Amino acid sequence: MENEFLKGRKILVVEDDLSSRLYLNKILEKTGAVLLNASDGKEAVETVSSDPEIDIILMDIQLPVIDGYQSAALIRKIRKNMIIVAQTAYSLMGDREKILASGFDDYIVKPIFPNQLVEKLVNILINNKQH
């Protein structure tokens, strides 16, 4: 069922580390989602600006050019209701609050496990009234 729910959804994966980006694509390909990729925050903002069909963004926080926090803020100006999920290696006290206060809808901590990622994306889409 989870795979069916993501089937045809357009997901933008924003990750500067090539091996991490390939890993996330491999997981999400199995769901039948339509995948787009960006390797930095500037590219992510440009992609969202040019493609109104994106359903959800999975964005690393530590990005070159424009970091994830700034990218999320810029994307919110373009598409107020865009679902943006942060991916981070940090899970210290206060990080959750900072991530959510910065305009992300949710976050997932690295290392990312396939079932955890799919479940997180399905749940956030189900709980978001805009989609």
C-alpha positions in Angstrom: 0.0 0.0 0.0 2.8 2.5 0.9 4.3 2.0 -2.6 1.0 2.6 -4.2 0.4 5.8 -2.2 3.7 7.4 -3.5 3.2 6.1 -7.0 3.2 9.0 -9.5 4.0 11.6 -6.7 6.7 14.0 -7.8 9.5 14.1 -5.2 12.5 16.4 -5.3 15.6 15.0 -3.7 18.1 17.7 -2.6 21.4 16.2 -1.6 24.9 17.3 -2.5 26.6 13.9 -1.7 26.3 11.8 -4.8 26.3 8.4 -3.0 23.5 9.6 -0.6 21.5 11.0 -3.5 21.8 7.7 -5.4 20.8 5.8 -2.3 17.7 7.9 -1.8 16.8 7.6 -5.4 17.2 3.8 -5.3 14.8 3.6 -2.3 12.2 6.0 -3.8 12.3 4.4 -7.3 10.7 1.3 -5.8 7.7 3.3 -4.8 6.9 4.4 -8.3 7.4 8.1 -7.4 8.6 10.5 -10.1 12.0 11.7 -9.0 13.8 15.0 -9.5 17.2 15.8 -8.1 19.1 18.9 -7.1 22.7 19.0 -5.7 22.5 22.3 -3.9 20.0 24.7 -2.4 20.0 27.2 -5.3 19.2 24.4 -7.7 16.4 23.2 -5.4 14.8 26.7 -5.4 15.1 27.0 -9.2 13.6 23.5 -9.6 10.6 24.4 -7.4 10.2 27.7 -9.3 10.0 26.0 -12.6 7.9 22.9 -11.7 4.6 23.5 -9.9 3.9 19.7 -9.9 6.3 18.8 -7.1 4.5 17.1 -4.2 7.3 16.9 -1.7 10.9 17.8 -1.1 13.4 15.7 0.7 16.2 18.2 1.5 19.6 17.8 3.2 20.3 20.7 5.6 24.1 20.9 4.9 24.1 22.0 1.3 26.5 24.1 -0.7 25.6 27.5 -2.3 22.4 27.9 -0.2 22.0 25.7 2.9 18.8 23.8 3.6 17.4 26.3 6.1 17.7 29.2 3.6 16.4 27.1 0.8 13.3 26.1 2.7 12.6 29.8 3.5 13.0 30.7 -0.2 10.8 27.8 -1.3 8.1 28.8 1.2 8.0 32.2 -0.5 7.3 30.5 -3.9 5.0 27.7 -2.6 3.6 28.4 0.8 2.1 24.9 1.2 5.0 22.8 -0.2 5.9 19.8 2.0 9.6 20.0 2.9 11.2 17.2 4.9 14.7 17.8 6.2 17.3 15.1 6.2 20.0 15.6 8.8 22.9 13.8 10.5 22.1 15.9 13.6 19.6 14.9 16.2 20.8 16.9 19.2 18.4 18.6 21.7 17.0 21.7 20.1 17.7 20.6 16.5 14.1 19.4 16.1 12.8 22.8 17.1 15.2 24.6 14.9 14.4 22.5 11.9 10.6 22.8 12.3 10.9 26.6 13.1 12.9 27.0 9.9 10.0 26.0 7.7 10.4 22.3 7.4 7.3 20.1 7.9 9.3 17.3 9.4 12.7 15.7 9.4 14.4 12.3 9.2 17.8 11.5 10.8 20.6 9.9 8.9 21.4 7.1 8.4 18.1 6.8 6.6 16.5 3.3 6.4 14.3 2.5 3.4 11.1 1.6 5.4 11.5 4.5 7.7 11.8 6.9 4.7 8.8 5.6 2.8 6.7 5.5 6.0 7.6 9.1 6.8 6.7 10.4 3.3 3.5 8.5 3.2 2.4 9.7 6.7 3.2 13.3 6.0 1.3 13.2 2.7 -1.7 11.6 4.4 -1.7 14.1 7.2 -1.3 17.1 4.8 -4.6 18.4 3.7 -3.2 20.1 0.6 -2.4 16.8 -1.2 
